[in-house]
Amino acid sequence: MQPTPIYELLFSIALFWLLWSLGRKHKPVGWLLGLYLFLSGIGRFLVEFVRINPRIYFHHTLSNAQVAALASAMVGLVLIGVAQTMSAPWTPRLLED
């Protein structure tokens, strides 16, 4: 039996650190969310291989959580692409009194 919650915790901490450090740089609006969806989907997909869940999709090779994780990763990739082509980098505006 594998300690999958620990694997997910460690991956989430690493993902938080990466997103926090990238969040300080000017990126197009939606890019960071897309990156989160993509990376968290990939991480969840990989963790689900060692988890004991019924594999019911694609000739009993993927679990429900893996299919959802792949969908999350694909939505993230689309969002990154749209954000890069449609948006200008976000710049904070100072509040005027």
N, C-alpha and C positions, 0 to 999 in steps of 0.2 A: 504494500500500500504506500502511495506517494503522498507527501505533505503539500498537496496542491494549493491550499490557501497561503502557505509560506511562499511558494513560487510566485503566486499572483501578487502578494504583498511586495516582494522584492522587485518584481517587474514594474509595479505601480510606483514605487519610490523612485526607481531609475527614470521612468517616464515623466514623473513630476519634476525631477531635477532638470531633465532635458527641456521640457516645455517652459519651465520657469526661466531658464537661461536664454532660451530663444525668444521668450516673450518680451524681453527688454530691447530687442532689435526691431526695427521698422519692417513689418511684413504686411502684405495686403490683408484686408479685412476678410476673415474666414479661413485664412491659410493655417493658422495655428489650430483651429478646431478640426480642420481636415487632417492635419498631421496627427492630432490626438486620436481621431476616429480610426485612422489607418494603423497606427502603431498599437493601439489598444486592441484592435481587432486581430492583428497578427499575434500579439502576445496571448490573447485568449484562445485563439485557434491552436497554438502550440501547446498550451497548458492542458487543453481538453484531450490531447492524445494520451496523457497519462492518467486522466480521470476515468472512473468507471461509470460511464453513461451509456445507455443503449445507442448503438449506431444504427440509424434507421434510413439514412439517405444514401443515394448513389451506391447501390448494391451492398448496403450495410458497412460502409467505410467511414461515414461521417455522422457525428451526432447533431442534434438540433442546435446545441450551443456553437458548434463549429460552423454550421451554415450561417447562423446569425453573425458570428465573428467575421466570416468572409464577406457578408453583406456590409457590415460596418466598415471593413477595410476598403471595399470598393466605393462606398459612398464617400469615404475620406479622400480617396484618390480623385474622384470627380470634383469634390469641393476644393481641393488644392489646385486642380487645373482651372476651374472656373475663377477662383480667387486670383490666380496669377494673370489670367487674361482679361478679367473684367474690372479689377480694382486697382486703384493707386495705393501706395503704401499709406497706412494710417499714421496721421501726425496729430498729436494732442493739441487742442486749442486751449489757450489760457483764458480763464474767466475774466471778463472785464467788469469793473465796478461801475 
